[in-house]
């Protein structure tokens, strides 16, 4: 099968874009990716469009990709709409790679977009609160409460939706990690502080204010042990990538091309809560390393799904950067900061770069490609050679319902 390369990337600033439409966000990201690749849209054979919330928020069901891309001139080519919770964009990237490997297309566009700021906050939170089993919410709440050791630690949403149930889910996962491994609130805060510091170096990040560990700990509590700076914000934004087959690479700047070494899409399982080796993200990561012929020690950096700061701790363990239970101490020791042993989320991560859920996975790809091209500026990881991204979505059982792990490498 043909090797696959990323030859162009583009991304809007993540943040609050009240006056910018979904179509305009898509146009900005796609135009940037086309310019970066040095081509016009006539070279695109197929497109994959990722979005998770537009149907719930705007009522645009079923054909959002055809509408957004037709508006900027794309027609006739296959356009596939992808919705896979917060893993929508990385799933679209995975599918584009598979399409190219099959030989059906030579050059593919992948774009993810989300416009989450809306006057109707209940519609906004409904997007998140539909990303677990709505037919068995009571069972999920019981499972989560068992993780915390307190029967009523997690409660069902009642009345008008005013928050995301995922905050309580992540709080329960944090408490379970603390109980089992001794992870501390300060270690979780160290992750958040590190990512807020990283985001000051990223001009596309939603938040660009440095924070100390003490400031993170002193901030308003959301759900113990999580404070506001430990949690990702809602965000508007879009990101795009252009992929091609090896036999088409001659059309592009080979020196700036980035090879896709592995892309693994996985679903969760009915694992036991303490069987960490069967965690969806650990399984996907091990498969990705195997396909790439690489291992955790060969990664120069990582972008992981820190919807809350405890997520980065858990994923650093799942990706094999440390033993299970050592993610918190590793972060507290400074090993995951820029200049450390293995920088994680040099972009600022979801907690500071932002989390427009349908675009998040491609935002991670944008950062990996930028780093592997050695174009990261002040946040550049020296001598970056290989990089890995983990993007999870939804919740089922004790873990994400879907996850995608991608490994990229420089030429």
N, C-alpha and C positions, 0 to 999 in steps of 0.2 A: 504494500500500500504506500501511496505517496506521503512524503513528509509534509507537514503543515507549518506555515510561518505566519506570524503577525507582521504586517507591513505598514499598517497605519493605525493610529489611535487618536481619539479626541474626547474631550470631556468639558462640560460646563462647570463653572463654580457650583458647588453644592451649597444650598442655603434656602432662604425665603425669597421666592420670585413671584410675588403676588400678581404682577402685571404681565407675566410671561406665560404663554399657553404651552400645552404639551407639544403642539406642532412646532413651535418656535424653539423649544428646548431640544427637540429631535434635530431640527435643522442645524442648530449651532454645533451639536456634537458630531453629526454626520459630516457637515462641511469641514470641520476641523480634521476629522479622520481622513477624508478624501485629500485634503491639502497635504496632510502629513505623508500620505502614501504617494502623492504626486500623480494622481489620476483623477478623471472625472467619473460621474456616476454611470456612464455608458459601459464601463469596464466591469460593473457589478453584475454577476450572473444570478445571484439569489440573496435574499435578505431574511434575517431572523430578528423579530421585534419582541423585546421583553417588557412586560408591564404587569404589575400585580394589583393596583388599586383603582385604575381609571374607571372600571365598570361600576364599582361601588360608589366612587366619589362623584363622577360626572355622568354615569349612566351610559358610557360608551362601551357596549358589550361587543364581543365576537371579532370585530375587524379593525381594531385600533391601529395595527401596523399598516394595513392597506391605506387607511385614511391619512395617517401622519406622513407616510412616505410618498403617497400619490401627490400630496400637497407640495412636495418639493421636487416632483418630476419623475419619481420612480413608477413605472407601470410595466405590465406584461410579465416581468420576471416573477418567479415564485416568491411569495412573502409568507413566512410562517410566524404566527403569534404564539408566544411562549409565556405561560404563567406557572411558576413553581415556587410560590411564596417568595421569601427573601433570596432564594437561590435562582430566581428567574433569569437574571442576566448571565450568570455562569452556565446555566443550563442551555441557554441560547447559544453561547460560545461553544459549548460541547457539541451541540447538534450541528452547528456550522462546520466544525471540524470533521464530523462524521460524514456530512454531505460532500465535502471536498474529497475525503478519502475514497468515497464510493465512486468518484469520477463524474458525478452528475453535474458538478460545477467546478470552475477554475478559481473564481474570486468571489468571496462572500462578504457581505456586510452584516455585522451584528450591532444592534443598538438597544440600549435599555433606558427607560425613562420613568420618572415618577413625579407627579405634582401633588404633594400631600397637604400643603397649607390650604385650608378652606374655611370659610366662615362657619360651616356646619361641622363642628368637631366630632359629633357623634358618628358621622359618615367616615371620618378619618379613623377613629378608633375601631369602627366596625371592620375595617380592612384587617387589622391585627387580630381582632377577636374572632375572626373566621378562619384563622390559621391553625386551629386545633380541632379535635373531634367535637363538633357542636352537638352530636347525638349522644355523647357520653361525657359531658362536662363534669358531672358528679364523680365519675370514675377517675378522671384525670386529676381533679382536685384532691381526691383521697390519696392517689399515688404521690402527688407532690407534697401533701401534708406529712405523709410517712417519711419522706426524705428529710424533713426538718425535725422530726421527732415530736411534733406538736399536732394534735388532731385538727385544730382549727386554724393552722398557720396560713392556709391559702383559702380564699373565699371566692365564690362565684360573683361575677358582676351583676349588679341589680340596678334597676331604673335606667335612666339615660346614661349612655356610655360616656365616661369622663376621663378614662385612662386605659392603657393597654394592659391586658391580662398578662402579657409577656414580662412585664416588670415583676409581677409576683412569681412567674415561672422561673425567671433568672434568680430572684431572691431565694427561692427554694433550692435551686441548684447550688447557689453559693453556700447556703447553710449546710447542705449535704457534704460539700467539699470541705468545709470547715470542720464538720464533725468527724469525717473520715480521716482527713490528712493533717488537720491542725492549721490549715490555711487561716491567715489573720486578715482582719479588716484593713490593716495598714498595707498588707501585700496587695490587696485589691486596689487600694488607693494609689499604690505605687504604679500600677499599670495605667490608671486613668491619668495621673500626673505626667507620666512619660509620654502618653499619646497627645495630651494637650500641649506639651512642650514641642513634640514633633510637628504638630499642626502649624505652629508659628512659622515654620519653614516652607509651608505649602500654600501657595497663593490661591489655590482652588478650594481650600478647606472652609467649612462653614464657621468654625470657631478658630480664632487665631490668637488666643490669650493664654499665656503660660500660667500654670497652676502648680503649686507645691503640694506635697502629700498632705500637709497640715490643712491647706485650703480645701482640698478635696474632702477630707474627713469632716471639716467644719461646715460644709455646705448642707443645704436642706435635705433631709432624709426623704427618700421616696418609699422604699420598702426595705427594712433592715436585712442586710447590712449596706444596702445600696444608697448612695447619695446622688443628687442630680448630675454632677460631673462624671459619675461612673456609668451613666446611661446615655445611649445615643439619642440625638434629637430626631424629630421628624424633619424631613428635608424635601426640597424640590431639586431636580437635576437630571442630567442625562449623560451617558457615556457611550462611546462607539468604538468598534475595532474592525479592521479589514484584514481578512485572512486569505491566503492563497496556497495552492499546491506548489511543490518544489519545481515542477516543470514549467510553472508560470513565473517563478521568482525573477527571471531575467528582466521582466518588465519593471522591476522595482529596484530601489537602492539596497543592494544586498548587505552592505555594511550596517545598515540600520534595521535589518530584518531580525526578528526574534523567533526562534524555533519553539514549537509546541512539543515538548517531550512527553507529556502525558495529560490526559483529561479524563477524569473518572467521575461518573455520576452514580450516586448510591441512594438507596432508601433505607429507612430504619428497620429494626427487627424487634422481636419480643425478648430481648436480652434481659438478664437479671441486672438490677441496678448497679451491683458492684462488679460486674464483668466488664471492665473498662476496655479490654482488648477487643471486645465486640462492639464498642461504640461505633456508630455510623461513620463518624469522621476519622476515627483511627483505621477502620477497615478501608475506607476510601483512600486515605493517605498511603497505607502500605501497598495497596494495589497500584497507586500512582508511582511510587518509588520503584516498584518491580517493573512496570512498563517502561519507565524512563531509564532503567539501569543505573539508578542513583540512590543515594540514601540521605537521611537527615543531615549528616555531617558535611555533605557537599552543598547544602543550601547556603547562599550568601545572605538571604533575607526572606521574610515572609509577610504576607498580608492575610490576616485572619479575621473572622467574623466576631468582632467584639461589640455586639449589640448592647451588652453591658461589660464592664471590665472583667468580671469573672469569666466571661466567655473566652477572653484571650488566654487566661491561665489554663482553662480546660483544653483549649485547642493547642496550646504549646506542648501539652502533654500528648494529645492525640497525634500530633505530627512528629512525635519521636524526638523532640528537642531536649527532653529531660524525662526522668522516670515519672510515672503517675504519682501525683502528690507533691512533686517538686516544682511545679509551675509558679507557685507563689513565691517561694524563696528565690527562684531564678530571677524573677522580675525584681524583687527587692534588692538583689545583689547588683542590679544594673546590667545584667547580661543581655537584655533585650532592647536596650536603648541604642540610639545611633552612637557608634564608637564602641559598643559592647560586642560580646562574642557573636551574637546573632540578632541583629536588629529586627524587631517585629513591629509592623505597622508604622514604617517611617512616614507614611502619608498623614498620620494622625489617627488612623483607624476610624471606625464608625462613630466612636464616642466624640470625636472632635472634627474629623473630616466631614461627617454627616452620613445619613443613611436613607437616601431615596430608594426604597426597597427594590423597585424594578430595575434600578441602574447600579446597585451596589456592587454586584459581582464584576461588572465591566469597569467600575471605578478601581477595583483591585487590579484588574488586568492592566489598566492604564498606568498604574503606579509601577507594577513589575516591569513593563516594557520600558518605561522612562528610566528606571534604575539600571536595567540591563543594557540600555544604550549609553549609559553613563551621562545622562542628561538631567540628573536630579538636583543640580545646583547645590544649595547649602545643605540639603538633606541627602545628598548622594552617599550611598554605601560604597566604600572604596573597593575596587576590584570585583564588583558584582559579576558573577558568572552564571549561577543558577538561582532561581527563585520559585517560591511556592505560594499558592493562594488557596485558602479554605473558605467556602461560602455555604452557609447552612440556611435552611428555610423551614418554617412551620415547627410544630411540636407534636410528637406522638409517642406515647409510652414514657420513656425517661430521656428522650433525646430529640434531635431534629428529625423531622419527617423526611427531608431531602437534604442532600449535601453534594457539593461538587468540589473536587480538589484538582488543581491545575499546576503543572510544573512547566516553566519556561526557561530557556537558556539563550545566552547571547551567541552570536555567530563566531 
